[in-house]
Amino acid sequence: MATAAQWWQGSRPRTLPAALAPVAVGAGLGAWADAFDLVRVLLALLVAVALQVGVNFANDYSDGVRGTDAVRVGPVRLVGQGLAPASHVKAAAVASLGLAAIAGLVLVALTGQWWLLAVGAASIAAAWLYTGGPRPYGYAGLGEAFVFVFFGVVPVVGTAYVQTLAIEPVDLVASVGVGLLACAILITNNLRDIPGDTAAGKVTLAVRIGDGRTRLLYAVVVIAALLMPLGVAALTSPLVAAASLSAALAIRPLGVVLGGAQGPALIPALKATGLLLLVYGIALGGLLALV
């Protein structure tokens, strides 16, 4: 039976920047538009965190029962390592996604924008079908595309929208950098797992394009993301461009990835990319709120 510490590790708390950063940017966009609403932002944050934890448990369950996690070099996997019954991990995933649905329903009721229910349903489906269902898209090299949409565009634009009830060009531009850095986290993870995923038949984008091109893709994605505040600044205030200074935090993970690190040696890059996303999101959101 898994301990509380193992359940905590199994929830993969280091992935939480992918939930926190987009809401921070969306909150900043709401403040920039003079429409900041703390209650709605907190509800959006609860939705994002619950979805992130839900997708982590769902991946643990689905990969575990498929045998993809038989050999791991990364974080704790509850099912794959035999630490918890698959049914318990599945229940944890369902509970987390259910909490996201409840918080989302309250948020929709507050805004009166009932069409958002379709967005919420799509987000939950994307969380489950990444590695779950008969044809998981994560096994077909489409993980990065879905992460860009559901951990970049949807939460940033969605958090801004529930405050302003409008979608502005700046919302979309601001979401791009967040989505790209969220993709960078997944790219690093999948780069590390190329050997195991190849053996298990999990054809991620990294498996599809190979080690060298995956490393190049990581660099391109990170650099492109760090340039996006310039676009946001052009639509708001030149001061917002200062968010690009978070590029200093990209030096270490870029060095690790481009330096050819393999397996466990890529874990520091994974952690550093998560930190980069968190600082980037807080910086961009904070600057938008100030200008």
N, C-alpha and C positions, 0 to 999 in steps of 0.2 A: 504493500500500500504506500502510495506516494506521501511524503511529508508535506507540510504547509510550504516549506521552503522550495521543495521541488515543484509544487503546483505554481508557485510564484515564478520560478525560473521557466516553467513550461508555458506561462503566459507571455514570455519573451518581452519583458519590460523595456529592453533596449530598443524595441521597435516603436515605442510610444512617441518619439519625436515626429513620426509620420502622421500621428493623430493630432499632436499639439500644434505643430508649425502651421498647418493650413488654417486652423481656427484663429490663431494669432494674427495671421495676415487678413483673414476675413473680418476680424474684429477691428483691425486698423482701418480697413476700407470703410467700415460702417462709421467709425469715428471721423474719418476724413470727409464723409458725406454728411456730417452732423446728425447722424441717426443712430449712434451707439446705444445698444440696449443690452445691459448686463445679463438679464435673465435669459434672453434669447441666445446670447453668446455662450453662457454656461450650459444651456441645453444642447447647443450645437457641439460643445466640447464633450459632453457626456455621450452623445451619439457617436462622435468620432472615436473616442477611447473604447467604448463598448464594441464598436465594429472592429477596431484593431485587435483587441483581445479575442473577439469572436473568430476572426479569420485565423489568428494564430492557433487557437485550439482546434478549429476546423481542419487546418492543414496538418496538425499533429495527428488528429484522428484519421484523416483520409490517407495520408502518407504512411501512417503506421499500419493500417489494415492492408494496404497494398504491398507492404514490405520495402518501400522506398527508403525508410529510415533504419534499415537493419544495421548499417554502418554509418556513424555520424562523426563529423569533426567539429560540429558547431554546438549550439546550445542544447539544453536538455530536451529530449523528446519523450513524452510520457508513455505513449503507446509503443513506439519503436524500441525503447529501452526496457519495456516491461515494468515500468514504474506504476502504472495505473491501468485498470481495465479500459478497453476501447469505449465501452458504453458510458463510462464515467466522463471521459474526455469529450465524447460526443454531447453529453448532457451539458457540460460546461460551455461548449461552443453554442449550443442552442440557447442556453440561459443568457449568455453575453449578447447574442444577436437579438434575443427577445427584449433585453433591456434597451438596446439601441432602438428597437422598433417602438417601444413605449415612450421613450424620451422624444423620438421623432414625431410621434403622434401628438404629444403635448405641444411641441413646437409648431406643428401644422395647425393645430387648433388655435393657438395664439395669433398666428399670422392670417388665418382664414384662407390660406393658399392650398387648397386641397389637392391640386395637381402635384404637389410635392410628395404625396404618398407614392406616386409612381417612381420618383427618384429614389425614395427610401427603399422601396421594394427591389429596385434594380441594384442598389448598393448591397443589400443583404444577399441577393442572389449571386452577385459577383464575389462576395466574401466566401460563400459556400462552394461555388463551382470552380474556384481557383484550382483546388486539388480534389474536389468532391464531384459526385455524379458520374455518369457513364463516360463522359468525354470532357475531362477537366482541361480548361484552357491553359493552365499552368504547365501541362504536359505537352503542349503544342507550340510552345515558344511565344505565347501571347501575354505572358504575365506582365511585362513592362508596359504594354499598351493599356491594360486595364488599371495598373497601378497609377499611371499618369492621369487617367480619367478620374478614378475613384479615390485617390489619395492626393490629387492635385486640383484639377478643375472643379469637381463636385463639391468638396468641402470648403474651398476658398470662396468660390462663387456662391455656394449655398449659404455660408455663414454671412457673407455680405448681403445676400438677398433677403434673408429673414429679418434683417434690420431695415434695409432701405426699400424693400419690395420693388426693386428695379435691378436690371443687369446692365452694367456699364462696361465699355471697352476696357477700362482700367482693371476691372475685376478679372477679366479673362487674361489680360497680360500678366497680372500679378500671380495668377494661378499657374502659369507656365513654369516659372522657376521652382516653385514648390513641387510640382509634379515631376520635374526632371530630377531633382535631388532625391525624391522618394524612389524614382526608378534607379538612381545610383546605388541606393541601399540594396535593392533587389539584385542589381547587376553584380555587386560585390559578393552577395550571398551565393548567387548561382555560379559565379566564377570559382569560388571555393569548392562548390559541390559538383563540379563537372565530372570528376571520376566516378563518384557514387551515383549521380543521376544517369550517366551514360550506361552504367552497369544495370541500373534498375529500369531502363527504358523511359526515363523521364526526359523528354526532349525539350528542355528549356531553350531560350534564345542563346544562352551561353554555349550549350551543347551543340546547337545548330550552327553557330558561326565560328566556334572554336576559341581556344584560349587567347591567342594574340589579338584577334579582332574584338573580343570582349573587353580586354584591357583598354584598347583604343576607344571603344564605345564609352567606357566609364569616363575617360578623360574628356571626351567631347561633350558628354551630358553634363558633367560638373562645370566645365568652363562655360557652356551655354547658359546654365542656370545662373551663374554668378554675373552674367551680363544683363540678365533680365531686369534688375532694378533700374538700369538706365532707361529702359522703355517705360517703366512705371513712373520714373521721375519726369519724363517728357510729358506725361499726362497729368502730373500733379505738381510736384515741386522739385527743383534741383537737389534739395537736401536729401531726398529719398535715395538718391544714387549712393549715399554713404553705406547702404546695406551691402553693397558689393565688397566692402572692406572685410566681410566675413570670409573672403577668399583666403585670408591668412590661415584659416583652419583647414583649407583644402590641401595645403602643401604636404602634410604628412600622409594622408590617405593616397594622394596621387603618387607620392614617392613609393609607397608600399605596393600599390597595384602595378604601376609602370615598371617597378623594379623587379617584377617577376615572382613575388611571394606566392607560395602555394599552400593549400590546405589550412591548417591552424594558424599559419603565419599571416593569413589574410584577416583574421579576426580583429586585430587592431584597426585595420582600414574600415571594417564594418562599423565598429564603435565610433570611429572618428567621423565617418560619413553621417551617422545619426546625429552626432553633436553638431556637425556643420549645418544640417537641416534645421535643427532646433534653434541655433543662434541666428541663422538666416531668417527664419520665420519670425522670431521675436524682434529682430532688428528691423525688418521690413514693415511688420505690423506696427511696431512702436513709432517708427519714423512717420508712417502714414497718419497715425493718430496725432502727432505733434505738429504737422505742417498745416 
